[in-house]
């Protein structure tokens, strides 16, 4: 089982840009607001989601980062 969570870590502008990207990406679904509301933006929320999926038996959890800031990679590595 593979799970995916949408994430963005960093200063407010990074998170705002990621949320805007999600709204544009999911616009065709008619649920863009709902998808953007699920964006995980704190280390605790990301760790909790990964733990929850692990507890459910997920083999992999993909962190789909909608932020364009390359420092996202290091921030996410520090979280996990």
Phi, psi and omega in degrees: 000135178239133178244156177228136173233144178270130186224158170200126179237141175141194179299163183309320182294324178296314180293318179298318179296319180295317179297319178296320178296319178295318179300319179290317183296317184267007183305322183295341184279341186078003180235027184302318180299318180296317180295315181295328179294337180273002180297125179271126188233008178230151177304319181297315180298320180292313178299316180298319180294316179298317178298317180298316178292324176298316179298332178278354178099014179297137176278330180216147171232116179268131176262104182270109185265119179270357178278147180263357179289118182297341178292349176305321183301312180292319179299316180292322177298321179293329180291319185258000000 
